[in-house]
Amino acid sequence: MTRTDYSKILLIESDSTIQESTSRILEKGSFQLSILSDERSALDHIQSERPDLILCDNALPGTDIKTVLSEIKTNPQTAEIPFILLTRNPNLLDLHAAITSGADNFLPIPFSQKELLHTIRTHLARYRARRQKEQDLRANICHDIATYLPHELMTPLNNILNLAELVAEEIGTLTTEDLTVIGKTLRSSSNRLLDRIRAFLLFHELHSQVLSGEDITQHYPPLEISMSRQIRVVAENIASRHTRLDDLELVLNDSTLHISPDLLNTSLNHILDNAFKFSARGSPVSIHSHVHGDAFVIEITDQGRGMSPVQIENIAPLRQFDRIKFEQQGSGLGLATVCTIQALLKGDIQMTRPPEGGLSVRLNFPLSSALQPSGI
């Protein structure tokens, strides 16, 4: 194993005794240790070198651990790096505050060789497992794009090309009624193609902003929104499109949120369109909204096909489950886009399968925070 294969460990520590003991222990293993003694140089090092694990003295002079953790954990590029506190006098309140701020664990000083190596190897194993899962997900996304996206684009495009050829070759024999039908079909196929392209571009834009941590307020400015009014407008529009207004059940408690209406509408459109698309006519699609704690909650429930726990766990762009069994239109970007939007809005999404079947999607939006850049 070459030195570049070693796991990179950053020790943020000013005590020379701890520096030396840590260095002596880690040099025997597959670790490349860097040691820094102040907050600013450590943060610069983390951004440039991306260590595999960080050890940090909880009592480092001139350092606010919560500030350090905030800068690391709010950056999508560094948020998953394990952060271990070294502490001489464990104070439960201080440790609890650090853990809630993003620290992964703590290690009392003095520590033994066995304790240090066990802690490091345990958290590195978890970190690598998460990274492997992300790599597998990216590989699956590439496969899904290669498999499904061409079909989703070619189907409407073939209709457009075939009708264009028909008009070019048979224009002299086509009646006004024929041209009307052809025109409507061309418009429908063109809109479908445009929808697919827009959905893909939107997901790519939003996902890129999540990964970069960029401020998205210039593109999606937040406004003061009456949530019950906004939900009702979107829900009735989607239900009408599916000619199922009678199936729509609304129980809406209101709250005013500082939120991007474009992102909110996109999430509601995707979830409600799926709820109506994958449930039978005559079965209810219900929407409940209320304030719970410091969050505004929207819960959308249908009695359709639903999703298994494994499918919910593996939501990804262009992932359509049971596509062979259930032929369906769409790119599969809907729920993945909603998950991305929730990350940008600092909210979350929870999906469950009710006992009676179908799918329940719960969107939680923070009541007090405006739209800010955020990572997942």
Steps between C-alpha positions, in 0.01 A plus 500: 500500500643839402469806720236651268279200582495592870186638664550871561451603865501863614584570864404850621699527821741744668625272779838358391461195726175397329647579160794269565297214651245512219772510237682206659182287503384585148835462328475125568175473302382591153458869582640823366487749787493878468519716812378860527455710811260782405146529367560695177787291365306183590190614310710597197669159512163320519371685195813439292608152612169335597628270777327169562458572873551794737619485862450830684580610855178618663696764698725636222600858602325772300273252324120481499425133429141576397627747238748246366232232484254737332746587222585134441151354524320763288738445209377203291860422403610446862177430689548122511858502633501335847577755773629362834538724806792449737404610850680501836204565727184372333214737575172345398340831406799608288525160335127493429525845339792385285327180394183688405718741301637211295784331688493125443658382825739595781811342649615576857859617556721316582411220260667168437631375168215249488234766566634740240541240226159343570325838484676603180451168320132477599417844364715457189315177420164679527628792293629270226173305499306824447737607223469161333122524516518844337729366227265207438209743481682715244578189295134396513393850398730484197352162411145630539576804286648284228206258517193718540574856395551423129165316498324788672641746247471283189136401547354850454772591252410202279137611501605848393729370224241251367226763485734752339589243234130423446422866443799543266410194291119515503418868534291494183267229630454617858169653597450786744384246757816294442720805547316593819563154648865509389547848646356399838715187508811698410425747776444223754821316404701822494375595847585156631852524358541849643377383842756218506787732409392764753467240776850371436653849482319609818623199696854554374489868599359438847724202574808697392403779738461254787845354433667841464320662793427807285242757602192436285294801608589694185339232285224403743424804719298425815167676551245516779259220402162401645555125498135389503417723203806382306428133571136532397581669168761239403292204621184603315698565183659151507171330591325678212773392259428139599121571496484386865390806696246285685785280633687793654470534878644815663540563873719809510618702797676817394837656575706766324848387393791686347560258216558479124159450335668348193673228701193437715277467193747266332501265800122501535453444126728197493350333808137567410547398137642166619218460754234533232698317230558189711162474677165392363225741403250519786762445773585802718812713481517692828709799601537602864703800613576619852768646724695247705765638734727729298393358162212539257390155385330400176389136480377359169348150507357281225371143485684400186784266418736644759866418553679243711744607776791388280374710208458804724856454630637485145331802343723643231457704185356306206434202729160354412412197708321200348509672162474168316199398707334842500560682171500871571588832348745738659868537565508387863648833603200614704574368849874550460433864412274539804772357727748749354260791548442403863875509558517849350208616715660352815198276538465126472281238338366180653323227303309211651262231382171523698340174624221537243754530218605787279758758593518779756747782431573744781677828425640697796589866454676707770275779626764758587783470250506670163629323194875450540759285320514156654662159441384126541 
